[in-house]
Every structure is written in C-alpha cells, then in structure tokens.
C-alpha cells in the first residue's frame, strides 16, 4: 500500500487494512515499525509537531473559510487561479472554481453559486485580500462586492489578522492536499472547462470517499449532511435575501404598542407611567408631541416630523397606564426599532440622529465629524454599516467616511436604531465624465491612471466622481471602483449635451457630460 500510495502514512494504512476485513487489523504503531524496517519511512525526517490553539464550529454551515490558490496551467503557460471554500465543521469543500483572473466579480460568482447549491452560511472567514474587503483601500476604505453580498444576505464577515495564515488553517491544509494529490500530477489543461471538470472529480472524491484524519477517518460528506443542506437550499430564494433578526429581538407582532399626544412640560422631559423619563428639550416646552411606544422602542414626533427614538423600559402594565391617559392601540412603527446595549448586531446596519452645530460639526461617540458650514443647524442621520459611516442630510447621501465606532459598541450609542432600508441617492448625483478606453486599458481622470482593462479597449465608459473614489460604468454595469490617490477632482464644469451622443448613466442626473480637472 505504501509503494502504491506514497503519501499514505501509518494511520491511513492501518485504517485501509481494517476496511479490507482484517479482524483485528494491525495497529498504527505496528504499521509504522514495518514501514521503518523496510526503509519506507525515515524516522529522523519526521517533522516536529507544534502546539496549535485549535478551534472548530459546532455544526455545519456555521462558518465557511474562503481563499484563492494558484495551480492550474494552460498550454500557453498561463497560470489560472482556484477559488476554494471549506465548511469549518465538516471540512467539506463547498467552493472549488477555476477562474482565469481572480477578480472580485469572479470570486463573488463562485461564492454565490456555492450558496445557491448548499445554502447560506452564518459566517464567512477570509484573509484581507482586496477581493474580499476594501477595509485597507487607500486613501479611504470602500465596500467591495464581496462585502456587499455578505451584508445583503445577512452573513457575518470575519477577517484574519494581517500575515496570519494559520487562522484559515483548514482551507490552507486543503490547499496542501490539493497540490500534493492533484495539481502536482496534472499536465496543462487545454481550456478552463476541462480544468474545471478534472477539479470537480477530485473534489468529489475528497468530499465523499477520502477519509480525513482530523475527522477520525470519516469523510467530510458524513459530517456535512449534504442531502439535508441541499434540500434546504432548494427552498431558499437567493434572489430576495432577507436579513435574519437577532435572537434577542422579539417580533413586533408579539408586542402591544400605544400611541398618544402629550404636552411637553417646562422641564423639557416627559414622564411615562412613572418609570421612564424621555428628554425632549426645553425648546419644545408647551408644544404637543406624538408618542409611539412599545416594550422595545419609544418614538417621538413633532408636527409630523420624527424627532428621536430611544430604547423603552416600559412593561405591559405601563402601556396600559398610557392607554388610560388617552392612548390608543398604535399603528405601524413610525421609525426603525431602537437598539439596546446587549443586542447582537451581526450584519445589521445602525443609525443615529444628530444636529450639526453652528460650525457644521456633529459629535459621535466623543469624536467630532466635520461636515461643513452648509450643514449648520441641520438634522443629520449617521448610518454605520460595516466599516463605513454614511452621512445623510435632507434624505440625500452627503458623504461616506470610515466609521469611528466599532461594531460591538454601536448598540450603546444614544438613540441607536436598526435600519435595513437602502441608502438614499446622493444629492444631484455624482459628476461624471466619459472616456474612450485606449488599447492598454488605462485611462486618465484628474491626473490619475484608472486601469479599466484591456478587454474594454475601444469602449466609451462613464466615470462617476465621488467623494473618495471613481466608479467606471459601461451600459449601466459597474466595471470597478478606484480610490482617489492623486489630487482631488475640482472645478467641475458641465457642458450642454450634444445631439447624437450617447447619454450619460443616471449617476449624472441631467444626462450632461462633465469636464473634470
């Protein structure tokens, strides 16, 4: 067996002999001594084992580990990449896709295809590659396509530390087996479909027939429960993903809500059922406010305009007391629910409302955010989603900045609310220019080189100029986002649209081309 399978060790040979019907089969130590005696194992060449802090999820589909590896060769000498993914609990290979170029779109296509087949995992763990995260993009972080898919599907994305490959050790060990058992013995493939078909055959054997030592010589498929997962996947609707609610948040239908009108006292604070004080402000003394309350949230509105949302400490009996004061059964909630400090946020976006001071600045978690004098005195909405902070004013997206508040501390912000509505559009849309892509695939905007790609040579693309980066579009499809690394784009000059020219994408609302320097 050892001569036929050079990579089989004593444990694997002992297991294979027991499968042939030997009872009892030779122990692992016996097999090792036989191999040493016949010169098939050098006892001095054994690697010294290191002590690792091992961990594993309790059940399948709780965590997937994803990565990219080299290996596939074509006759022209080109090296293709392989997108790999492993279920953490079962070591089941859920992703194994050959791609010509490891672009973000190709990686996301392989990821979504795996989710359509097996279902959506609760979490996904990757390294800090630019295909997986825009957290380290310079000069400003951005949200890449992979992060957007995780956010929209409610998947918690986890990243390893910089230069820490052992965190994704399971998928790295899968790469070692892939290289030793498959790639080292393959000649160049004629094309990508042939390479993918050969890889699928090896992965099927890895999942269903090859015993795994870390699983006590069981196959990954026996721990993955593939039939159950596949049946569940057929019932999913991946085209309309929904964000899962946190386990600690009760459904609104199970709560009794009350709404009523109250007059603000001279102190500026409303007393609700003798249990909770809600600060409105002395500036509203004598005015009537509309109050909507349940056991989770308290919403206040003045003259039909939402004023604030605070967590509720009211009980069912307190809601009955408010009913006795003139309240009535409430209608739908007027705003997003409040957050409590102990809520599990997961991939949920969080927003707070603040009023800009006379200098156009707002305070968030003790840090000052400068918006500009144009926003002085305005009510500003700050939405934190992932590692980004979106500033919303007058129902328009004003700008996007790095979030100064970690995700695990956002529930403690005053007035924090859950939000799952899409971001509003920027005011007036982003200025845009048109460029014809040259043969080398690189075009210039404001003195910065944008690598659109040789495959788009000869096309006329639209480039939207946003606060921190450029976005290239062609026929309504986004080709890529490019952080602004040079001087900022200033002096935006719009010219009249000439007849016969292709209109600009709606990123420029008046369909007029722009000249940007």
GURORO-369391 format. One record per residue (C-alpha): residue in one letter; x, y negated, z. Coordinates in Angstrom, 1 decimal, always signed. Example, Ala and Ser with C-alpha at 12.3 -4.5 7.8 and 13.67 -1.06 7.14 Angstrom:
A/+12.3/+4.5/+7.8
S/+13.7/+1.1/+7.1
***
This chain:
X/+0.0/+0.0/+0.0
X/+2.8/-2.4/+0.8
X/+4.6/-1.8/-2.5
X/+1.3/-2.4/-4.4
X/+0.4/-5.5/-2.4
X/+3.5/-7.4/-1.5
X/+1.6/-9.9/+0.8
X/-0.2/-7.3/+2.9
X/+1.2/-7.2/+6.5
X/+0.9/-4.5/+9.2
X/-2.5/-5.7/+10.3
X/-4.1/-5.7/+6.9
X/-2.6/-2.3/+6.0
X/-3.9/-0.8/+9.3
X/-7.4/-2.2/+8.5
X/-7.4/-0.9/+4.9
X/-6.3/+2.6/+6.1
X/-9.2/+2.6/+8.6
X/-11.6/+1.8/+5.7
X/-10.4/+4.9/+3.8
X/-11.9/+7.2/+6.5
X/-8.9/+8.0/+8.7
X/-10.0/+8.6/+12.3
X/-8.2/+7.4/+14.2
X/-6.1/+5.2/+11.9
X/-2.6/+4.1/+12.7
X/-2.3/+1.1/+14.9
X/-0.8/-2.2/+13.8
X/+2.4/-1.5/+15.8
X/+2.8/+1.9/+14.1
X/+2.4/+0.4/+10.6
X/+4.9/-2.3/+11.4
X/+7.5/+0.2/+12.6
X/+7.0/+2.3/+9.4
X/+7.5/-0.8/+7.3
X/+10.7/-1.8/+9.1
X/+12.1/+1.7/+8.9
X/+11.6/+1.7/+5.1
X/+13.1/-1.7/+4.6
X/+9.9/-3.3/+3.5
X/+9.9/-5.9/+6.3
X/+12.8/-7.8/+7.7
X/+12.1/-8.2/+11.4
X/+14.6/-11.1/+11.6
X/+12.8/-13.0/+8.9
X/+9.6/-13.3/+10.8
X/+8.6/-16.9/+11.3
X/+8.4/-18.2/+14.9
X/+4.8/-18.8/+15.9
X/+3.9/-22.3/+17.0
X/+1.3/-23.1/+19.6
X/-1.6/-25.0/+17.9
X/-4.7/-26.5/+19.5
X/-7.3/-24.5/+17.5
X/-10.9/-25.5/+17.2
X/-13.9/-24.2/+15.3
X/-17.6/-25.3/+14.8
X/-20.2/-23.1/+16.4
X/-22.3/-22.3/+13.3
X/-22.0/-22.6/+9.5
X/-23.0/-25.8/+7.7
X/-22.0/-27.9/+10.7
X/-18.7/-29.1/+9.1
X/-17.1/-28.9/+5.7
X/-13.4/-29.6/+5.1
X/-12.6/-31.0/+1.7
X/-9.3/-31.7/-0.1
X/-7.6/-31.8/-3.5
X/-4.7/-29.5/-4.6
X/-2.5/-29.1/-7.7
X/-2.1/-25.8/-9.6
X/-4.0/-25.3/-12.9
X/-1.9/-25.6/-16.1
X/-2.9/-26.1/-19.7
X/-0.9/-25.3/-22.8
X/+0.1/-28.9/-23.3
X/+1.8/-28.9/-19.9
X/-0.8/-30.9/-18.2
X/-1.5/-30.2/-14.5
X/-5.1/-30.1/-13.5
X/-6.4/-30.6/-10.0
X/-8.7/-28.4/-8.0
X/-11.3/-29.8/-5.6
X/-11.6/-27.5/-2.7
X/-14.0/-27.3/+0.2
X/-14.3/-24.8/+3.1
X/-17.0/-24.3/+5.7
X/-15.3/-24.7/+9.1
X/-17.1/-21.9/+11.0
X/-17.0/-19.1/+8.3
X/-14.1/-20.1/+6.1
X/-16.5/-19.7/+3.2
X/-15.3/-21.6/+0.1
X/-18.2/-23.9/-0.8
X/-16.3/-26.0/-3.3
X/-13.7/-24.9/-5.9
X/-13.9/-27.0/-9.0
X/-11.2/-27.7/-11.7
X/-11.1/-31.3/-12.8
X/-8.9/-32.9/-15.4
X/-8.4/-36.1/-13.3
X/-9.1/-36.4/-9.6
X/-11.3/-39.5/-9.9
X/-13.8/-40.4/-7.3
X/-16.6/-39.6/-9.7
X/-15.2/-36.1/-10.4
X/-14.8/-35.3/-6.7
X/-18.3/-36.5/-5.9
X/-19.8/-34.4/-8.8
X/-18.2/-31.3/-7.3
X/-19.3/-32.2/-3.8
X/-23.0/-32.9/-4.8
X/-23.1/-29.7/-6.9
X/-22.0/-27.7/-3.8
X/-24.7/-29.4/-1.7
X/-27.3/-28.6/-4.3
X/-26.3/-24.9/-4.2
X/-25.8/-24.4/-0.4
X/-27.4/-27.4/+1.3
X/-26.1/-30.5/+3.0
X/-23.6/-30.1/+5.9
X/-23.9/-32.1/+9.1
X/-20.4/-33.4/+8.9
X/-17.6/-33.6/+6.3
X/-13.8/-33.8/+7.2
X/-11.3/-35.2/+4.7
X/-7.9/-36.9/+4.6
X/-7.5/-40.6/+3.9
X/-7.3/-40.3/+0.1
X/-8.7/-43.2/-2.0
X/-11.2/-40.8/-3.5
X/-12.7/-40.2/+0.0
X/-12.5/-43.5/+1.7
X/-12.0/-47.2/+1.0
X/-11.1/-48.0/+4.6
X/-7.4/-48.6/+3.7
X/-8.0/-50.5/+0.5
X/-6.1/-53.8/+0.4
X/-6.7/-56.7/+0.9
X/-10.2/-55.8/+2.1
X/-11.8/-52.4/+2.8
X/-14.6/-51.3/+0.4
X/-17.1/-48.5/+0.3
X/-16.2/-45.8/-2.3
X/-18.7/-43.5/-4.0
X/-18.0/-40.6/-1.7
X/-18.7/-42.7/+1.4
X/-22.0/-43.9/-0.2
X/-23.1/-40.4/-0.9
X/-22.5/-39.4/+2.8
X/-24.3/-42.4/+4.0
X/-27.3/-42.0/+1.8
X/-27.6/-38.3/+2.7
X/-27.1/-38.8/+6.4
X/-23.8/-36.9/+6.5
X/-21.3/-37.9/+9.2
X/-17.9/-38.5/+7.5
X/-14.8/-37.8/+9.6
X/-11.2/-38.7/+8.6
X/-7.9/-37.2/+9.7
X/-5.1/-39.3/+11.2
X/-2.5/-40.6/+8.7
X/+0.0/-37.9/+7.8
X/-1.8/-35.3/+9.9
X/-2.5/-32.3/+7.5
X/-2.9/-29.9/+10.4
X/-6.3/-31.4/+11.2
X/-7.7/-29.9/+8.0
X/-5.6/-26.8/+8.6
X/-8.3/-24.4/+7.4
X/-8.6/-25.8/+3.9
X/-4.7/-26.2/+3.8
X/-4.4/-22.5/+4.7
X/-7.0/-21.8/+1.9
X/-4.6/-23.6/-0.5
X/-1.8/-21.3/+0.6
X/-3.8/-18.2/-0.2
X/-5.0/-19.7/-3.5
X/-1.4/-20.4/-4.5
X/+0.1/-17.1/-3.5
X/-2.7/-14.8/-4.6
X/-4.0/-16.6/-7.7
X/-2.1/-19.6/-9.1
X/+1.4/-18.0/-9.0
X/+0.2/-15.2/-11.2
X/-1.6/-17.2/-13.8
X/-0.4/-18.2/-17.3
X/-1.5/-21.6/-18.7
X/-5.3/-21.6/-19.4
X/-6.5/-22.6/-22.9
X/-9.0/-25.1/-21.6
X/-10.9/-26.2/-18.5
X/-13.9/-23.8/-18.8
X/-11.5/-20.8/-19.0
X/-9.6/-22.0/-15.9
X/-12.9/-22.6/-14.0
X/-14.2/-19.1/-14.9
X/-11.0/-17.5/-13.6
X/-11.0/-19.5/-10.5
X/-14.7/-18.6/-9.8
X/-13.8/-14.9/-10.0
X/-11.0/-15.3/-7.4
X/-13.2/-17.4/-5.1
X/-16.0/-14.8/-5.2
X/-13.6/-12.1/-4.2
X/-12.2/-14.4/-1.4
X/-15.7/-15.0/-0.1
X/-17.2/-11.6/-0.3
X/-14.5/-8.9/-0.5
X/-11.3/-10.1/+1.0
X/-11.1/-9.6/+4.8
X/-10.0/-12.6/+6.8
X/-7.7/-12.1/+9.8
X/-9.0/-15.1/+11.7
X/-12.5/-13.6/+11.4
X/-11.4/-10.3/+12.9
X/-11.1/-8.8/+9.4
X/-14.6/-9.8/+8.4
X/-15.4/-11.5/+5.1
X/-16.4/-15.2/+5.1
X/-19.7/-14.4/+3.5
X/-20.8/-12.3/+6.5
X/-20.4/-15.4/+8.8
X/-21.8/-17.9/+6.3
X/-25.2/-16.3/+6.0
X/-25.3/-17.2/+2.3
X/-28.8/-15.9/+1.5
X/-30.3/-18.0/+4.2
X/-28.4/-21.1/+3.2
X/-29.2/-20.6/-0.5
X/-32.9/-20.1/+0.2
X/-32.9/-23.3/+2.3
X/-31.1/-25.2/-0.5
X/-33.8/-24.4/-3.0
X/-36.4/-26.1/-0.7
X/-34.3/-29.3/-0.4
X/-34.9/-32.4/-2.5
X/-31.4/-33.7/-3.1
X/-32.7/-36.5/-5.4
X/-34.6/-38.0/-2.5
X/-32.3/-37.7/+0.6
X/-33.6/-38.8/+3.9
X/-31.5/-39.9/+6.9
X/-32.0/-37.5/+9.8
X/-33.2/-39.2/+13.0
X/-31.1/-38.9/+16.2
X/-32.2/-36.2/+18.6
X/-32.7/-38.7/+21.4
X/-35.1/-40.8/+19.4
X/-38.8/-39.8/+19.8
X/-41.1/-40.1/+16.8
X/-43.2/-43.3/+16.7
X/-46.4/-41.3/+16.3
X/-45.9/-39.9/+19.8
X/-45.8/-43.3/+21.4
X/-48.6/-45.7/+22.3
X/-47.9/-49.3/+21.1
X/-49.6/-52.5/+22.2
X/-49.6/-56.0/+20.7
X/-50.9/-59.2/+22.2
X/-50.3/-63.0/+22.2
X/-48.6/-64.7/+25.1
X/-47.8/-68.2/+26.0
X/-44.1/-68.9/+26.8
X/-43.7/-70.3/+30.4
X/-41.4/-73.4/+31.1
X/-38.6/-71.0/+32.2
X/-38.5/-69.5/+28.7
X/-38.7/-65.9/+30.0
X/-41.7/-63.6/+29.6
X/-42.6/-61.2/+32.4
X/-44.0/-57.9/+31.1
X/-46.0/-55.9/+33.6
X/-43.6/-57.0/+36.4
X/-41.0/-54.6/+35.1
X/-39.1/-56.3/+32.3
X/-38.1/-60.0/+31.6
X/-37.7/-60.9/+28.0
X/-35.8/-64.2/+27.3
X/-37.4/-66.3/+24.6
X/-35.8/-69.7/+25.3
X/-36.9/-73.0/+26.9
X/-37.2/-74.5/+23.4
X/-40.3/-72.3/+22.9
X/-42.0/-73.3/+26.2
X/-45.7/-73.8/+25.7
X/-45.7/-72.0/+22.4
X/-47.6/-68.8/+21.6
X/-45.6/-65.7/+20.7
X/-46.8/-62.5/+19.2
X/-45.5/-59.5/+21.2
X/-45.4/-55.9/+19.9
X/-44.2/-53.3/+22.5
X/-43.9/-49.6/+23.0
X/-41.7/-47.4/+25.1
X/-38.7/-48.0/+22.9
X/-38.8/-51.5/+21.4
X/-40.2/-54.9/+22.1
X/-40.6/-57.2/+19.1
X/-41.3/-61.0/+19.3
X/-42.5/-63.2/+16.5
X/-43.4/-66.9/+16.4
X/-45.7/-68.3/+13.7
X/-45.3/-65.1/+11.7
X/-41.5/-65.1/+11.8
X/-39.7/-62.3/+13.5
X/-37.7/-63.8/+16.4
X/-35.9/-60.9/+18.2
X/-36.0/-57.2/+19.1
X/-34.9/-55.8/+22.5
X/-34.9/-52.3/+24.0
X/-38.0/-51.6/+26.0
X/-38.1/-50.3/+29.6
X/-41.9/-50.1/+29.7
X/-43.8/-47.0/+30.7
X/-47.2/-45.8/+29.6
X/-48.7/-47.4/+32.7
X/-47.0/-50.7/+31.8
X/-48.5/-50.6/+28.4
X/-51.9/-50.0/+30.0
X/-51.4/-53.2/+32.1
X/-50.6/-55.2/+29.0
X/-53.8/-53.9/+27.4
X/-55.7/-55.2/+30.5
X/-54.1/-58.7/+29.8
X/-55.7/-58.8/+26.4
X/-53.6/-56.4/+24.4
X/-54.9/-54.0/+21.8
X/-53.7/-50.9/+20.0
X/-50.8/-52.0/+17.8
X/-50.4/-51.6/+14.1
X/-47.2/-50.6/+12.3
X/-44.0/-51.7/+13.9
X/-43.0/-55.2/+12.5
X/-39.3/-54.5/+12.5
X/-36.7/-51.8/+12.9
X/-36.6/-50.0/+16.3
X/-34.2/-51.2/+19.0
X/-31.2/-49.2/+20.0
X/-30.3/-48.0/+23.4
X/-26.7/-47.7/+24.6
X/-26.9/-43.9/+24.8
X/-28.3/-43.4/+21.4
X/-26.5/-41.1/+19.0
X/-26.0/-43.3/+15.8
X/-24.4/-40.7/+13.4
X/-24.5/-42.3/+10.0
X/-27.2/-44.8/+10.9
X/-26.7/-48.5/+9.9
X/-27.2/-51.1/+12.7
X/-28.1/-54.7/+12.5
X/-28.3/-57.7/+14.9
X/-29.7/-61.2/+14.5
X/-27.6/-64.2/+15.5
X/-28.0/-68.0/+15.0
X/-25.0/-69.8/+13.5
X/-23.6/-72.8/+15.4
X/-23.1/-76.3/+14.1
X/-19.7/-75.1/+12.6
X/-21.4/-72.2/+10.8
X/-19.9/-69.5/+13.0
X/-21.6/-66.6/+14.8
X/-20.4/-64.5/+17.8
X/-20.4/-60.7/+17.6
X/-19.0/-58.6/+20.5
X/-16.9/-61.5/+21.7
X/-15.4/-62.1/+18.2
X/-16.0/-65.2/+16.1
X/-17.2/-64.7/+12.5
X/-16.7/-67.8/+10.3
X/-19.4/-68.2/+7.7
X/-19.1/-71.9/+6.7
X/-20.9/-75.2/+7.4
X/-23.6/-74.3/+4.9
X/-25.0/-71.8/+7.4
X/-25.1/-74.1/+10.4
X/-28.2/-73.5/+12.4
X/-29.5/-70.7/+10.2
X/-30.7/-67.3/+11.5
X/-28.2/-64.7/+10.3
X/-28.5/-61.0/+10.1
X/-25.3/-58.9/+10.6
X/-25.6/-55.4/+9.4
X/-22.9/-52.8/+10.3
X/-22.8/-49.8/+8.0
X/-19.7/-47.5/+8.3
X/-16.6/-49.7/+8.5
X/-18.3/-52.7/+6.7
X/-20.1/-55.7/+8.0
X/-22.7/-57.2/+5.7
X/-23.8/-60.9/+6.4
X/-27.4/-61.5/+5.3
X/-28.9/-65.1/+5.2
X/-32.3/-66.1/+3.7
X/-32.9/-62.5/+2.6
X/-29.8/-62.5/+0.4
X/-26.4/-60.8/+0.9
X/-24.0/-63.6/+1.7
X/-20.7/-61.6/+2.1
X/-19.2/-58.3/+3.2
X/-16.4/-58.1/+5.7
X/-14.6/-55.5/+7.8
X/-16.7/-54.5/+10.8
X/-15.1/-55.7/+14.1
X/-17.3/-53.3/+16.2
X/-16.5/-49.6/+16.3
X/-19.5/-47.3/+15.5
X/-19.7/-45.8/+19.0
X/-20.1/-49.3/+20.6
X/-22.8/-50.8/+18.3
X/-25.6/-49.4/+20.4
X/-24.5/-51.7/+23.2
X/-24.9/-54.9/+21.2
X/-27.6/-57.3/+22.3
X/-30.6/-57.0/+20.0
X/-29.2/-54.0/+18.1
X/-31.7/-52.3/+15.7
X/-31.7/-49.3/+13.5
X/-32.1/-50.1/+9.8
X/-32.4/-47.8/+6.7
X/-33.7/-50.4/+4.1
X/-31.4/-51.2/+1.2
X/-29.2/-54.2/+1.2
X/-30.7/-57.4/-0.4
X/-29.1/-58.7/-3.6
X/-26.5/-61.4/-3.5
X/-27.8/-65.0/-4.0
X/-27.9/-65.7/-7.7
X/-25.9/-62.5/-8.4
X/-22.1/-62.3/-8.7
X/-20.4/-64.3/-11.5
X/-19.4/-62.1/-14.4
X/-17.1/-62.2/-17.4
X/-16.8/-60.0/-20.5
X/-13.6/-58.4/-21.6
X/-12.7/-56.2/-24.5
X/-10.6/-53.3/-23.2
X/-7.3/-53.0/-25.1
X/-5.6/-49.8/-26.3
X/-3.7/-49.4/-23.0
X/-6.9/-49.6/-20.9
X/-5.7/-52.6/-18.9
X/-7.4/-56.0/-18.9
X/-6.8/-59.3/-17.1
X/-9.1/-61.3/-14.9
X/-7.9/-64.3/-12.9
X/-4.3/-63.2/-13.4
X/-4.9/-59.7/-12.0
X/-4.5/-56.5/-14.1
X/-7.5/-54.2/-13.9
X/-6.9/-50.7/-15.1
X/-10.2/-49.8/-16.8
X/-8.8/-46.7/-18.5
X/-7.7/-45.7/-22.0
X/-11.0/-43.7/-22.5
X/-12.8/-47.1/-22.6
X/-10.4/-48.7/-25.1
X/-12.3/-50.9/-27.6
X/-15.4/-51.3/-25.4
X/-16.6/-54.7/-24.2
X/-17.1/-54.4/-20.4
X/-18.7/-56.7/-17.9
X/-16.7/-57.6/-14.8
X/-18.6/-58.9/-11.8
X/-16.5/-61.1/-9.5
X/-17.5/-60.5/-5.8
X/-16.1/-61.9/-2.6
X/-13.3/-59.3/-2.2
X/-13.1/-57.3/-5.4
X/-14.1/-56.9/-9.0
X/-16.6/-54.4/-10.4
X/-16.5/-53.3/-14.0
X/-19.7/-52.2/-15.8
X/-20.5/-50.8/-19.2
X/-24.1/-50.3/-20.4
X/-25.3/-50.5/-16.8
X/-22.9/-47.9/-15.5
X/-20.2/-48.9/-12.9
X/-16.8/-47.9/-14.1
X/-14.8/-48.9/-11.0
X/-14.2/-51.4/-8.2
X/-10.8/-53.2/-7.9
X/-9.8/-55.1/-4.8
X/-8.6/-58.7/-5.4
X/-4.9/-58.6/-4.8
X/-3.8/-61.8/-6.5
X/-5.1/-65.4/-6.2
X/-8.8/-65.8/-5.6
X/-11.1/-66.4/-8.5
X/-12.1/-70.1/-8.5
X/-13.7/-72.7/-10.9
X/-16.5/-70.5/-12.3
X/-17.8/-72.2/-15.4
X/-20.9/-70.9/-17.1
X/-21.5/-71.4/-20.9
X/-24.6/-71.1/-23.0
X/-25.5/-67.7/-24.3
X/-24.9/-67.4/-28.0
X/-27.3/-65.6/-30.3
X/-26.2/-62.2/-31.4
X/-24.0/-61.5/-28.4
X/-24.7/-58.6/-26.0
X/-26.4/-59.9/-22.9
X/-24.5/-59.5/-19.6
X/-25.7/-57.0/-17.0
X/-28.1/-58.3/-14.4
X/-25.2/-58.9/-12.0
X/-25.2/-62.3/-13.7
X/-28.9/-63.3/-13.2
X/-29.2/-65.8/-16.0
X/-27.6/-63.5/-18.5
X/-24.9/-66.0/-19.3
X/-21.2/-65.2/-19.7
X/-18.8/-66.8/-17.3
X/-15.3/-68.2/-17.7
X/-13.2/-67.5/-14.5
X/-9.7/-68.7/-13.7
***
